[in-house]
């Protein structure tokens, strides 16, 4: 099977201890079509999908080690790399994704390839583990290509020298052989930089002792608390607890989707949604990585955005964040049911293919927006299994299974949010600023 056809990465899904990734085999020439070595650390993406880099720290490699790998590749005709190279694909790099019976296709956006061809372009698909191997391979290929160019230059000067022709033929064959070497590649999809560091640590602690502080230095992270780390810890707890509404729900695939269609709920998407309720915006959240918790008790001058999780993070009360998510979405699960009594929240089978909007990322985001409104309007201070019921009960008449109305895209997300908002808080005819009903009718007409 050719695992890179028409910008599509093809691999097999692997599940290990509630973690999921895909594995495929790719030739060296194929791998360098979608990634290469970079010392820049890609932390996340802004609201427009532009990369946000760590400008303070570079993820450098040991050059002697990379050169030894290059020597090994050039000098040993039987050189092999049996261990996996581990890469990360952010959702911002994915055009569409298709699940087949035994494998997954991920179509990569053309922009990823275009940026890779630029001298200082953005590298979307980054290396979690295998930096030295990737760089060593790059060095080996460059050395051989330089030797080929030098030989061609010498042959032009001395065309009668047969030994030069033989050397050129040998080098060209060696280059071809190297480019055809197949490597095993593992892909993790849409993980935060903190989680990538955890993956690196897990891989390397089984081979040699790697300190946690070294791992965090390599990824440009701090051992101190950060909003991103708090979000990841909350997600791991919610995804791993059997009574959680998110138990085994946060996956990287589970059905076909395209750029215009809501992808499955990923770890990075969920982490960003939690961080967005702690920090002013994504760029500000990168600055918050380097701030102490209590520094977040103050706000940026002129900021009016309601950030319900900020006070809990600043006061070292992270348990409130996971508790709120746990109780609210459990209330969603138990409240919204179809005529047969089946929860709209629950998937029909283990493939996690969405059949209604509540099972999609846009549905999750609309529900989260309603949660934020409840926390802001109702000034709740205590949280349990019953605290959200009075609000969500008002939305029981909504037909969440109507996929023609509640489509799996941003339009459906807005319609869902407005439908629930109007059900919980009736429109105020005396408030000229309350345009929710008008906005909803305009969306439905489209």
N, C-alpha and C positions, 0 to 999 in steps of 0.2 A: 504493500500500500504506500503510495506517495503521500507523505504526511504534510506537505505544504503545496496546495493547489489553489490558484486564484486567490491568494491572500488568506487562505483558510488553514488554521492549525488543527490537525486531527489527532485525537488521543483517546485513551481509555480511562474511564472514571475509576478511581481508587478510593476506598473508604477505610480509614484507620482511626479507631477510638474517637468517633464523632467528628473526625476531620475528613475533608474531602479535597482531592486534587486530581489532575489528569496526568497521564504518562504517555509519552510517544517517543518514537525514534526519528532522528533528523540527521541528515548529513551536515558536515561542518559548513559547507557552502549555503545550505538552507538556513542554518542557525543565524549566520551573519546577515541574512536578509531582514531579520526582525529584531536583532539585538547586537550589542557590542559592549566592550568594557567601557565603563565611565567611572570616574572618581566622584562625580556629583551624586548627592543623596536626594532622591525624589521623595519628599515627605507626603505630599498630597496634591490635590488640584483645587483651583479656585472655582467660583460660581460659574465661570465661563469655560471651564474645562482646561484651563491653562496650568501647566505644571508649577508647583511651588517647591523650590529647592531649599535645602539647608545651606545658607550662605556662610555659616561659621565653620563647618567641618567638612572635610573631604574623606571619602572612603578609599584610602590609598592601599596599594598592594606592596608586597616585598618584591622589588624588581629582580634580585638574584633568583628568587624562587620561580618567577615567571620565565626567566631566561633558561633555567634548567629544564623546564617543561618544553620550551622551544627546542633546546638541544636534543632532548629525548625524542621529540617528534621527527626532527630532521635526520638524526643519525640512526635511529632504530626503525628498520622497515617493518618490524612486527609490533610497533607501539600500539597500545590499547588503553582505553579509558572505560573500564567496566562500571564505575560508579556514576550516579546521576548528576547532571547539572540541574540546579533548581532555579527556576525563573518565576517572576511575578508579572501577571497581566492585569492592569487596572481596568475597570469597566469603561473608562474613558477611551481605551484603545480598541474596544469591541464594537464592531458594526452590527453583527447579529450572531446568533448562536443556535445550533440545531442539535437536538438529541436524537440519536438513532438507537437501534436495539442494543448494540454492543459498543458504540463509540460516540464521541461528541465532536462536532465541528464548531470551531470558533473563527468567524471571519473577522480579520483585523482591518481596522480603518486604513485607508490609503495614506492618510496623514502620517501614520506611524512609519511607513516605508520612506515617505518623502523626507521626513525629519532626519531619519537615519542616514540619508545620503548627503546631508549637509555637514560641513566641517564641524560646526558647533551646534548642531540640531538637537532637539529634545529626544531623549531615549525613553520611550514609554515602557517597553518590556525590559525589566531590569533583572540583574542577577542577585538572587538571595544567597546561594552557595555555589561556588565554582568560579569565583572571580579570577583566581590565579590560572586556572585551566583555560578560561576564555581568553585572558590576556596572553598566556603562553602560546596558544594557538594563533592568535593575531600576529605575534612576533615571528613565529615560525613561517607563516604565510608571507609576511612582508620580506623576511630574509630571502626566501626562495625567489620571490618575484623580483627583488633587487638583483639577485645573482643572475636571473634570466635576462634582465635588461642589460646588465653589464656584459654578459656573454654575447648578446645580440650586437652590442656596440663593438666588441672585439672582433666578431665574425665579419662585420662590415669593413673593419680595417684589414683583417687577414682572412679573406674568404677561402684560402686554400688549406687552412689548418683543419685537418679532419678531427683532431682531438677536441677542438672547440665545439664542433657540430655534435660530437658524441656527448660531451658534457651538457650541452643545451638540451638534447633529447632526454638525457637522464633527469635533469632538473625539471623539465616540463612534465615528465611522467611522475616525478615525486610530488609535484604540486597537485597534479590531478588525483593522485592516490590520497593525499592528505585531505583534499576538499571532499572526497567521497567517503571518508571515515564517518561511520554512523555513531551517534552518541545517544544515550538514553537521557531524556529531558523530562523533568517533573514541572508542572505548571500549577502554581497556586493563583487563584483568581480573586482579585479585588480584596486584598488584605491590607490593613493599616501597616505603617512602618514599624509600629511596636510589635505587631504580630509577626512580621517578617523576621524581626530580631529574635523572637521566641523560636521560630522555625530553625533559624541558623544555629541557635544555642542547642536545640534538641538534637540536630544532626551531628554537631561537632562534639558534644559531650560524650557521645558513644564511641568516638574515635580517639579523642585526646581531651584533656581537661582544659576547658576554655572558661575563664572567669566571666561572671555576669557583667562586670564593669567593662571588660574588653569588648564583649558583644555589643553593649550599648554605645561604646566609643565608635565601633566600626560603623554603626548605623546612625551616628550623630544624635544619639538620645542621651537623656539624663537619667541617672538612677533615682532621682527624686520624683515625687508625684507629679503627674501632668493630667490635664483633662482627657487627653487621648488614652492614657493608661487606665484611668478610671472608667472610661467608656468600654474599653476592651474587657476589663474585669467584670463589668456588669453584663456584657454580652455573653462571656464564657459561662457565667453563672446561670443566665436565663436560658441559654441553649442546652445546658447540661442537666438541669433539674427536671425530673419527670413530671412534676406538677406545674411546671412553667408553661405558659401559652406559646413560648418559643422553643420548646424542647425539640431538638433535632430539626429545627425549621430553617435555620440560617445556612443555606447551601449556596454553591456557586452555579449550579445548573438545575434543570428539572423541567425541560420543555423548551420549545422553540421561542425565540424572541428576536426582534430586530431593533434598530435604533429608534424606531417610532413606537415600540411596544415595551411595556414595563418589564424589566428583567426580574428574575427571582431576587428575594431579599438577601443581600450579601452582608458579610461582616463589616466591610468598609462603609457601605451605605448606612448601616445601622449605627456604626460608631460616629460617623459624621453628624447624623441626626441628633445624637445625644450631646456631642461636643457643641453643636449649634445652640443648645439650650444652656450651655455654660459660658461660651465665649461670644463676643459681639458678632463675629463673622469668621470665615475660614482663615483669612490672613491674620486676623487678631489672635486666632487660636494658635497659630505658629509662634507668636510672641508669648502667649500664655504658657507654652512649654517651659520657658525659662524663668517663670515667675513663681514665687512661693504661693502656697494656697491662700494665705490671708491677704495677699496683695490683690486678689480678685474681689475683695469686699468693696473696693472702689470701682467706679465705672468711668468709661471714657466720657469726657465732658460733652454734653449735648446728646448723649445716647438715650433713646427712649424705648429700645427694644426690650420686651419682657423676656427675662431669662430665668425660668423657674428652677433650673438645676444649679445655677451659679452659687446661690447662698449655701446649698448643701455641700458643694465641692469646697467652697472657701472656708467653711466651718468644719471640714473633715467629717462630714456626715454622708458618705457615699452610699450607705445602706438605704437612704431615703430614695435615691435615684432608682436603684434596682427594685425597691419595694413598689414605687409608683408605677413603674413599667409592668411589674408582675401583676398587681391588683387591677390596674386599668384594662390591660389586654385580656386578662382572665375574665373580666366583666364583659368585654366585647365577645369573647368566646361563648360564654354562657347565656348571653342576652339575645344575640342575633341568630335566629334559627329559621329554617324553612318550614313548610307545612308538614313535613315528615318528622320534624323535631331534630333535624341534623344541623349542627352549627355551621354557619357560613364560613367561619374561621378555619374549620378543620378541612384538610385535604382528603380527597376520596381514597387515595392510595399513596404508597411510598415514593412515587415519582415526583411528588410535589408540583404537579401540573395544575395551574390555577384554573378554576371554573367560575370564579366570581371575583370582583374587584378587591374584596377584603383579603384575598390570598396573594395579592401582588404588592410590589414595592410602592406603587402610587397609592394603593389602598392603605398600606401602613402609614404613609406620609400624611394622608388625609386624616386618618384616625389620630395621629400624633398631633396634628394641628388642632383638632377638637380637644384633645387632652390639655394642650397649652391654654386654650380658651377657658376651659373649665377651671384650671388652676389660677388663671388671672382674674376671671370674673367672680368666682365663688370663694376665693381666699381660703382654700382648704389647708389645714395644718396637720390633720391626722389621716392615716391611710389604712384601710382594711378591705375585706372582701365586699363590703356593702356600700362604701362611700361613693362609688361612681354609678351605682344602679339607678338612682332617681333621675340622672341625666340621660343615660343610655336607654332607659325604658321608654322615653319619649320618641325614640327613633325606631321602635319595633315595627312600625307599619311600612318602613322603607323596604322596597324589594331589591335587596342587595344582589339577587341572582339575575337581575335584568342587565345582561351584558350589552344590550343595544344602547341603553342609557348610560350605564356605568362602565364605559369602555376602559380598557387597560392602558390608558395614556394620560397625559396631563389634563386633557379636557374632562375625562372621566373623574380624575382626582378632584378637580374644581367642583364638578357637579355633586360628587359625594360629600365634599366638605360643606358646601352651601346647603344641601338637603338636610344634613344632620344639624348644622348650625341653626337653621330656621325651625327645625323640629324641637330643639332644646330651648332656644330663645326666640320667641315670636318677633316678627318684624315690628319695629317701633315707628308708627306712622307719624309721630311728632318729631322724629329725628331725621332731619334732611340728609344726614351723612350715612344713614342705614340704607345702602343700595343692594343688599344681599338678594332680595327677591327679584329685583330687576336684572341683576347680573345672572342669576340662575335661569331666568326665562330666556335671556339672550343666548346663553350657552345651549339650552335645550333646542332652540330654533335652528342652530347651526347644523 
